[in-house]
């Protein structure tokens, strides 16, 4: 079985950030802490993300991009 032909049901933080439009993992973790992105905690420092939930979030309620400039 090749990874090209199969899609995993759960993603790690890096893959989840990429799925949400290439946001940084730090920004992803902030969104998780705010309750804006659902995650499953597997341990003290391990999170996984449901691919289907991320796709639904991306398609219906795009999470905000990280700030890119200085505050005015």
N, CA, C and O atoms as a GROMACS GRO file, in nm:
protein
  288
    1UNK      N    1   0.084  -0.118   0.000
    1UNK     CA    2   0.000   0.000   0.000
    1UNK      C    3   0.089   0.124   0.000
    1UNK      O    4   0.180   0.134   0.082
    2UNK      N    5   0.065   0.217  -0.090
    2UNK     CA    6   0.147   0.338  -0.094
    2UNK      C    7   0.071   0.454  -0.033
    2UNK      O    8  -0.052   0.455  -0.028
    3UNK      N    9   0.146   0.552   0.013
    3UNK     CA   10   0.082   0.668   0.074
    3UNK      C   11   0.007   0.751  -0.029
    3UNK      O   12  -0.082   0.828   0.007
    4UNK      N   13   0.042   0.735  -0.158
    4UNK     CA   14  -0.029   0.808  -0.263
    4UNK      C   15  -0.173   0.761  -0.274
    4UNK      O   16  -0.262   0.841  -0.303
    5UNK      N   17  -0.197   0.632  -0.251
    5UNK     CA   18  -0.328   0.574  -0.271
    5UNK      C   19  -0.415   0.576  -0.147
    5UNK      O   20  -0.535   0.548  -0.155
    6UNK      N   21  -0.360   0.608  -0.034
    6UNK     CA   22  -0.437   0.607   0.089
    6UNK      C   23  -0.423   0.740   0.160
    6UNK      O   24  -0.318   0.804   0.157
    7UNK      N   25  -0.531   0.780   0.223
    7UNK     CA   26  -0.527   0.900   0.305
    7UNK      C   27  -0.554   0.857   0.448
    7UNK      O   28  -0.652   0.789   0.477
    8UNK      N   29  -0.466   0.897   0.536
    8UNK     CA   30  -0.484   0.865   0.677
    8UNK      C   31  -0.601   0.943   0.733
    8UNK      O   32  -0.632   1.054   0.688
    9UNK      N   33  -0.667   0.885   0.831
    9UNK     CA   34  -0.781   0.951   0.894
    9UNK      C   35  -0.738   1.059   0.991
    9UNK      O   36  -0.811   1.155   1.014
   10UNK      N   37  -0.617   1.044   1.049
   10UNK     CA   38  -0.569   1.140   1.148
   10UNK      C   39  -0.433   1.194   1.107
   10UNK      O   40  -0.352   1.123   1.048
   11UNK      N   41  -0.410   1.320   1.139
   11UNK     CA   42  -0.288   1.390   1.099
   11UNK      C   43  -0.215   1.440   1.223
   11UNK      O   44  -0.275   1.465   1.327
   12UNK      N   45  -0.083   1.455   1.210
   12UNK     CA   46  -0.007   1.517   1.317
   12UNK      C   47  -0.017   1.670   1.303
   12UNK      O   48  -0.081   1.719   1.210
   13UNK      N   49   0.043   1.743   1.393
   13UNK     CA   50   0.031   1.889   1.394
   13UNK      C   51   0.082   1.953   1.266
   13UNK      O   52   0.019   2.044   1.212
   14UNK      N   53   0.196   1.907   1.219
   14UNK     CA   54   0.254   1.964   1.097
   14UNK      C   55   0.162   1.942   0.977
   14UNK      O   56   0.140   2.033   0.898
   15UNK      N   57   0.110   1.822   0.964
   15UNK     CA   58   0.020   1.791   0.853
   15UNK      C   59  -0.112   1.869   0.865
   15UNK      O   60  -0.167   1.915   0.764
   16UNK      N   61  -0.161   1.883   0.988
   16UNK     CA   62  -0.285   1.957   1.009
   16UNK      C   63  -0.267   2.104   0.972
   16UNK      O   64  -0.356   2.163   0.910
   17UNK      N   65  -0.155   2.162   1.010
   17UNK     CA   66  -0.128   2.302   0.976
   17UNK      C   67  -0.122   2.320   0.825
   17UNK      O   68  -0.172   2.419   0.772
   18UNK      N   69  -0.062   2.225   0.757
   18UNK     CA   70  -0.054   2.230   0.611
   18UNK      C   71  -0.193   2.218   0.550
   18UNK      O   72  -0.224   2.288   0.453
   19UNK      N   73  -0.276   2.131   0.604
   19UNK     CA   74  -0.412   2.111   0.555
   19UNK      C   75  -0.495   2.238   0.568
   19UNK      O   76  -0.582   2.266   0.486
   20UNK      N   77  -0.468   2.314   0.672
   20UNK     CA   78  -0.543   2.439   0.696
   20UNK      C   79  -0.483   2.557   0.621
   20UNK      O   80  -0.500   2.672   0.663
   21UNK      N   81  -0.414   2.531   0.515
   21UNK     CA   82  -0.367   2.640   0.431
   21UNK      C   83  -0.224   2.680   0.455
   21UNK      O   84  -0.183   2.789   0.416
   22UNK      N   85  -0.148   2.594   0.519
   22UNK     CA   86  -0.008   2.625   0.540
   22UNK      C   87   0.020   2.720   0.655
   22UNK      O   88   0.120   2.791   0.655
   23UNK      N   89  -0.069   2.720   0.755
   23UNK     CA   90  -0.043   2.803   0.872
   23UNK      C   91   0.071   2.740   0.952
   23UNK      O   92   0.104   2.623   0.930
   24UNK      N   93   0.130   2.814   1.042
   24UNK     CA   94   0.239   2.759   1.123
   24UNK      C   95   0.181   2.665   1.229
   24UNK      O   96   0.065   2.678   1.268
   25UNK      N   97   0.263   2.573   1.276
   25UNK     CA   98   0.217   2.484   1.381
   25UNK      C   99   0.192   2.561   1.511
   25UNK      O  100   0.105   2.525   1.590
   26UNK      N  101   0.269   2.666   1.533
   26UNK     CA  102   0.248   2.748   1.653
   26UNK      C  103   0.109   2.813   1.648
   26UNK      O  104   0.038   2.818   1.749
   27UNK      N  105   0.071   2.862   1.530
   27UNK     CA  106  -0.061   2.925   1.515
   27UNK      C  107  -0.170   2.819   1.530
   27UNK      O  108  -0.274   2.846   1.592
   28UNK      N  109  -0.149   2.701   1.476
   28UNK     CA  110  -0.244   2.591   1.490
   28UNK      C  111  -0.266   2.561   1.638
   28UNK      O  112  -0.381   2.545   1.682
   29UNK      N  113  -0.159   2.553   1.715
   29UNK     CA  114  -0.173   2.522   1.858
   29UNK      C  115  -0.246   2.632   1.932
   29UNK      O  116  -0.318   2.604   2.028
   30UNK      N  117  -0.230   2.757   1.890
   30UNK     CA  118  -0.307   2.866   1.952
   30UNK      C  119  -0.455   2.850   1.921
   30UNK      O  120  -0.540   2.872   2.008
   31UNK      N  121  -0.488   2.812   1.797
   31UNK     CA  122  -0.627   2.791   1.760
   31UNK      C  123  -0.688   2.674   1.837
   31UNK      O  124  -0.805   2.679   1.874
   32UNK      N  125  -0.610   2.570   1.862
   32UNK     CA  126  -0.656   2.457   1.943
   32UNK      C  127  -0.684   2.505   2.085
   32UNK      O  128  -0.787   2.472   2.142
   33UNK      N  129  -0.592   2.582   2.141
   33UNK     CA  130  -0.608   2.632   2.279
   33UNK      C  131  -0.732   2.721   2.292
   33UNK      O  132  -0.795   2.725   2.397
   34UNK      N  133  -0.767   2.792   2.184
   34UNK     CA  134  -0.886   2.878   2.184
   34UNK      C  135  -1.014   2.799   2.157
   34UNK      O  136  -1.124   2.854   2.164
   35UNK      N  137  -1.000   2.670   2.126
   35UNK     CA  138  -1.116   2.588   2.096
   35UNK      C  139  -1.168   2.606   1.956
   35UNK      O  140  -1.281   2.565   1.926
   36UNK      N  141  -1.089   2.666   1.868
   36UNK     CA  142  -1.135   2.693   1.732
   36UNK      C  143  -1.100   2.582   1.634
   36UNK      O  144  -1.156   2.576   1.524
   37UNK      N  145  -1.008   2.495   1.673
   37UNK     CA  146  -0.972   2.379   1.592
   37UNK      C  147  -0.976   2.257   1.683
   37UNK      O  148  -0.910   2.255   1.786
   38UNK      N  149  -1.056   2.155   1.646
   38UNK     CA  150  -1.065   2.036   1.731
   38UNK      C  151  -0.940   1.949   1.720
   38UNK      O  152  -0.884   1.932   1.611
   39UNK      N  153  -0.898   1.894   1.832
   39UNK     CA  154  -0.781   1.807   1.836
   39UNK      C  155  -0.806   1.695   1.936
   39UNK      O  156  -0.890   1.708   2.026
   40UNK      N  157  -0.734   1.587   1.919
   40UNK     CA  158  -0.741   1.474   2.010
   40UNK      C  159  -0.607   1.462   2.081
   40UNK      O  160  -0.504   1.447   2.017
   41UNK      N  161  -0.610   1.470   2.212
   41UNK     CA  162  -0.486   1.462   2.289
   41UNK      C  163  -0.454   1.317   2.321
   41UNK      O  164  -0.535   1.246   2.380
   42UNK      N  165  -0.335   1.274   2.280
   42UNK     CA  166  -0.291   1.137   2.306
   42UNK      C  167  -0.195   1.128   2.423
   42UNK      O  168  -0.167   1.019   2.472
   43UNK      N  169  -0.145   1.240   2.468
   43UNK     CA  170  -0.051   1.243   2.579
   43UNK      C  171  -0.024   1.387   2.615
   43UNK      O  172  -0.089   1.478   2.564
   44UNK      N  173   0.071   1.407   2.702
   44UNK     CA  174   0.101   1.543   2.748
   44UNK      C  175   0.144   1.635   2.633
   44UNK      O  176   0.114   1.755   2.636
   45UNK      N  177   0.213   1.581   2.533
   45UNK     CA  178   0.264   1.665   2.425
   45UNK      C  179   0.227   1.614   2.287
   45UNK      O  180   0.288   1.656   2.188
   46UNK      N  181   0.129   1.526   2.277
   46UNK     CA  182   0.094   1.467   2.148
   46UNK      C  183  -0.051   1.494   2.114
   46UNK      O  184  -0.142   1.454   2.187
   47UNK      N  185  -0.072   1.562   2.001
   47UNK     CA  186  -0.206   1.587   1.949
   47UNK      C  187  -0.217   1.525   1.812
   47UNK      O  188  -0.120   1.519   1.736
   48UNK      N  189  -0.338   1.478   1.779
   48UNK     CA  190  -0.368   1.439   1.644
   48UNK      C  191  -0.496   1.509   1.603
   48UNK      O  192  -0.573   1.556   1.687
   49UNK      N  193  -0.518   1.516   1.473
   49UNK     CA  194  -0.630   1.590   1.418
   49UNK      C  195  -0.704   1.504   1.317
   49UNK      O  196  -0.641   1.437   1.236
   50UNK      N  197  -0.835   1.507   1.321
   50UNK     CA  198  -0.916   1.433   1.226
   50UNK      C  199  -0.911   1.504   1.091
   50UNK      O  200  -0.944   1.622   1.080
   51UNK      N  201  -0.868   1.430   0.988
   51UNK     CA  202  -0.860   1.489   0.854
   51UNK      C  203  -0.997   1.543   0.811
   51UNK      O  204  -1.006   1.653   0.756
   52UNK      N  205  -1.103   1.465   0.835
   52UNK     CA  206  -1.236   1.508   0.790
   52UNK      C  207  -1.282   1.635   0.862
   52UNK      O  208  -1.344   1.722   0.801
   53UNK      N  209  -1.252   1.646   0.992
   53UNK     CA  210  -1.290   1.768   1.065
   53UNK      C  211  -1.212   1.888   1.015
   53UNK      O  212  -1.268   1.998   1.003
   54UNK      N  213  -1.084   1.870   0.985
   54UNK     CA  214  -1.004   1.981   0.933
   54UNK      C  215  -1.053   2.024   0.796
   54UNK      O  216  -1.061   2.144   0.767
   55UNK      N  217  -1.086   1.928   0.711
   55UNK     CA  218  -1.137   1.961   0.577
   55UNK      C  219  -1.269   2.038   0.589
   55UNK      O  220  -1.290   2.136   0.517
   56UNK      N  221  -1.357   1.994   0.678
   56UNK     CA  222  -1.484   2.064   0.697
   56UNK      C  223  -1.460   2.205   0.749
   56UNK      O  224  -1.524   2.300   0.704
   57UNK      N  225  -1.369   2.219   0.842
   57UNK     CA  226  -1.336   2.350   0.897
   57UNK      C  227  -1.279   2.440   0.788
   57UNK      O  228  -1.316   2.557   0.777
   58UNK      N  229  -1.190   2.386   0.709
   58UNK     CA  230  -1.128   2.463   0.602
   58UNK      C  231  -1.232   2.509   0.500
   58UNK      O  232  -1.226   2.622   0.453
   59UNK      N  233  -1.326   2.423   0.467
   59UNK     CA  234  -1.425   2.455   0.365
   59UNK      C  235  -1.537   2.546   0.414
   59UNK      O  236  -1.596   2.618   0.334
   60UNK      N  237  -1.567   2.544   0.542
   60UNK     CA  238  -1.681   2.620   0.592
   60UNK      C  239  -1.645   2.737   0.681
   60UNK      O  240  -1.721   2.834   0.689
   61UNK      N  241  -1.534   2.730   0.747
   61UNK     CA  242  -1.501   2.834   0.844
   61UNK      C  243  -1.350   2.846   0.850
   61UNK      O  244  -1.288   2.802   0.947
   62UNK      N  245  -1.292   2.905   0.750
   62UNK     CA  246  -1.146   2.916   0.739
   62UNK      C  247  -1.088   2.978   0.866
   62UNK      O  248  -1.128   3.089   0.903
   63UNK      N  249  -0.996   2.910   0.933
   63UNK     CA  250  -0.934   2.971   1.050
   63UNK      C  251  -0.850   3.092   1.009
   63UNK      O  252  -0.794   3.093   0.899
   64UNK      N  253  -0.843   3.191   1.092
   64UNK     CA  254  -0.768   3.312   1.054
   64UNK      C  255  -0.621   3.283   1.034
   64UNK      O  256  -0.561   3.202   1.105
   65UNK      N  257  -0.565   3.350   0.938
   65UNK     CA  258  -0.422   3.338   0.914
   65UNK      C  259  -0.347   3.408   1.027
   65UNK      O  260  -0.402   3.494   1.096
   66UNK      N  261  -0.225   3.370   1.044
   66UNK     CA  262  -0.141   3.435   1.145
   66UNK      C  263  -0.123   3.582   1.110
   66UNK      O  264  -0.117   3.616   0.991
   67UNK      N  265  -0.115   3.668   1.206
   67UNK     CA  266  -0.091   3.809   1.179
   67UNK      C  267   0.040   3.828   1.103
   67UNK      O  268   0.138   3.760   1.131
   68UNK      N  269   0.039   3.919   1.009
   68UNK     CA  270   0.160   3.940   0.928
   68UNK      C  271   0.211   4.081   0.936
   68UNK      O  272   0.256   4.122   0.828
   69UNK      N  273   0.214   4.152   1.019
   69UNK     CA  274   0.265   4.288   1.017
   69UNK      C  275   0.261   4.341   1.159
   69UNK      O  276   0.240   4.267   1.255
   70UNK      N  277   0.282   4.466   1.168
   70UNK     CA  278   0.278   4.526   1.301
   70UNK      C  279   0.139   4.578   1.327
   70UNK      O  280   0.066   4.612   1.234
   71UNK      N  281   0.103   4.584   1.451
   71UNK     CA  282  -0.027   4.638   1.489
   71UNK      C  283  -0.029   4.787   1.465
   71UNK      O  284   0.071   4.856   1.481
   72UNK      N  285  -0.147   4.835   1.425
   72UNK     CA  286  -0.156   4.979   1.399
   72UNK      C  287  -0.213   5.053   1.516
   72UNK      O  288  -0.228   5.175   1.511
   0.00000   0.00000   0.00000
